[in-house]
């Protein structure tokens, strides 16, 4: 696996990331290319780590950014590469360069992915990797989330 850090995304990579987003996150969080690009553009001090395999195929995406006076992040691992330690490795690398990380995590398995399969909440994964659940929730008509944090 090759880990590529970047602050810019090519058009083709944006499409790969959009496909991963729409396939791996709950379908209620679906983006089209324009809304995805707007979302990316809205993130302040954004850094990406893209994981590709030896055949230059997309495997995973880690991104972090500044919001609400803290470093927040997101991770998407392509389904073909899930449960192989990539998420854990991306978190470990992020912890080397950050003193604090936070994210909003869907904490329910009640949502479906684009293909109709169940979305499995990654909350237990984050707890196993040193994150704590904060009492803060962010719920909308579409989705219900809990805030997780990690401190060095």
C-alpha positions as CSV (number, residue, x, y, z in Angstrom):
1,X,0.0,0.0,0.0
2,X,1.2,3.5,-0.8
3,X,0.2,6.4,1.4
4,X,0.1,9.8,-0.4
5,X,-0.3,13.0,1.5
6,X,-1.7,15.9,-0.5
7,X,-3.5,19.2,-0.2
8,X,-5.0,19.1,-3.7
9,X,-7.1,16.5,-5.5
10,X,-7.2,15.9,-9.2
11,X,-10.6,15.7,-11.0
12,X,-10.3,11.9,-11.4
13,X,-9.3,11.5,-7.7
14,X,-12.3,13.6,-6.7
15,X,-14.5,11.2,-8.6
16,X,-13.0,8.2,-6.9
17,X,-13.5,9.8,-3.5
18,X,-17.1,10.7,-4.4
19,X,-17.8,7.2,-5.4
20,X,-16.3,5.9,-2.2
21,X,-18.2,8.4,-0.2
22,X,-21.5,7.5,-1.9
23,X,-20.9,3.7,-1.6
24,X,-19.5,3.4,1.9
25,X,-21.4,6.1,3.9
26,X,-25.1,5.9,4.6
27,X,-27.1,6.7,1.5
28,X,-28.7,9.7,3.2
29,X,-25.3,11.4,3.0
30,X,-25.2,11.1,-0.8
31,X,-23.4,13.8,-2.8
32,X,-23.3,14.6,-6.4
33,X,-20.0,15.9,-7.9
34,X,-20.9,19.6,-7.4
35,X,-22.1,19.2,-3.8
36,X,-19.0,17.1,-3.0
37,X,-16.7,19.7,-4.4
38,X,-18.5,22.4,-2.5
39,X,-18.1,20.3,0.7
40,X,-14.4,19.8,0.1
41,X,-13.9,23.5,-0.7
42,X,-15.7,24.5,2.6
43,X,-13.1,22.7,4.8
44,X,-10.4,24.9,6.3
45,X,-6.8,23.8,6.4
46,X,-7.6,20.6,4.7
47,X,-5.1,17.7,4.3
48,X,-5.6,14.4,2.6
49,X,-3.9,11.0,2.8
50,X,-4.9,8.8,-0.1
51,X,-4.0,5.1,0.0
52,X,-3.5,3.3,-3.3
53,X,-2.4,-0.2,-4.0
54,X,0.4,-1.3,-6.2
55,X,-1.9,-1.2,-9.3
56,X,-2.7,2.5,-8.5
57,X,-6.3,1.6,-7.4
58,X,-8.0,3.7,-4.7
59,X,-8.1,1.9,-1.3
60,X,-8.8,4.5,1.4
61,X,-9.0,8.2,2.1
62,X,-8.2,10.0,5.4
63,X,-8.8,13.8,5.6
64,X,-8.5,16.3,8.4
65,X,-9.4,19.9,8.7
66,X,-10.0,22.7,11.2
67,X,-13.5,23.3,12.4
68,X,-14.9,24.8,15.7
69,X,-11.3,25.4,17.0
70,X,-10.3,21.7,16.7
71,X,-8.9,19.2,14.3
72,X,-11.6,17.1,12.8
73,X,-11.3,14.2,10.4
74,X,-13.0,11.6,8.3
75,X,-12.0,8.2,6.9
76,X,-13.4,6.1,4.0
77,X,-12.0,2.7,3.3
78,X,-13.1,1.0,0.0
79,X,-15.1,-2.1,0.8
80,X,-12.5,-4.3,-0.9
81,X,-9.9,-3.1,1.6
82,X,-12.0,-3.0,4.8
83,X,-10.9,-5.2,7.8
84,X,-7.3,-5.2,6.6
85,X,-5.9,-2.7,9.1
86,X,-5.9,0.3,6.8
87,X,-8.2,2.4,9.0
88,X,-6.1,1.6,12.1
89,X,-3.0,2.5,10.2
90,X,-4.5,5.8,9.0
91,X,-5.5,6.7,12.6
92,X,-2.1,5.8,13.9
93,X,-0.4,8.1,11.3
94,X,-2.8,10.9,12.1
95,X,-2.0,10.6,15.8
96,X,1.7,11.2,15.1
97,X,1.0,14.7,13.7
98,X,-1.9,15.8,15.8
99,X,-2.4,16.3,19.6
100,X,-6.2,16.2,19.3
101,X,-8.6,14.7,16.8
102,X,-12.4,14.7,16.7
103,X,-15.1,13.5,14.4
104,X,-18.8,13.0,14.1
105,X,-19.7,9.3,13.9
106,X,-23.0,7.7,12.9
107,X,-23.7,5.5,16.0
108,X,-26.5,3.4,14.6
109,X,-26.7,0.4,12.3
110,X,-30.2,1.5,11.2
111,X,-29.0,3.1,8.0
112,X,-28.4,1.6,4.5
113,X,-25.7,2.1,2.0
114,X,-26.3,3.0,-1.6
115,X,-26.5,-0.7,-2.5
116,X,-29.0,-1.4,0.2
117,X,-26.6,-3.2,2.5
118,X,-26.5,-2.1,6.1
119,X,-24.2,0.6,7.2
120,X,-22.2,-0.7,10.2
121,X,-21.3,2.1,12.6
122,X,-17.6,2.5,13.1
123,X,-18.1,3.7,16.7
124,X,-16.6,0.5,18.2
125,X,-13.6,0.8,15.9
126,X,-12.8,4.3,17.2
127,X,-13.3,3.3,20.8
128,X,-10.8,0.4,20.3
129,X,-8.4,3.0,18.8
130,X,-8.3,5.3,21.8
131,X,-11.2,7.7,21.1
132,X,-13.8,8.7,23.7
133,X,-17.5,9.5,23.2
134,X,-18.4,13.0,24.0
135,X,-21.8,13.9,25.4
136,X,-22.3,16.2,22.4
137,X,-24.6,14.9,19.6
138,X,-25.4,16.2,16.2
139,X,-28.7,14.9,14.9
140,X,-30.7,16.0,11.9
141,X,-33.7,14.7,10.0
142,X,-31.4,12.6,7.9
143,X,-28.8,11.2,10.4
144,X,-27.9,10.9,14.0
145,X,-24.3,11.2,15.2
146,X,-22.1,11.3,18.3
147,X,-18.9,13.2,18.7
148,X,-15.7,11.3,19.4
149,X,-12.4,12.7,20.5
150,X,-8.8,11.7,21.1
151,X,-6.2,13.6,23.0
152,X,-2.4,12.8,23.1
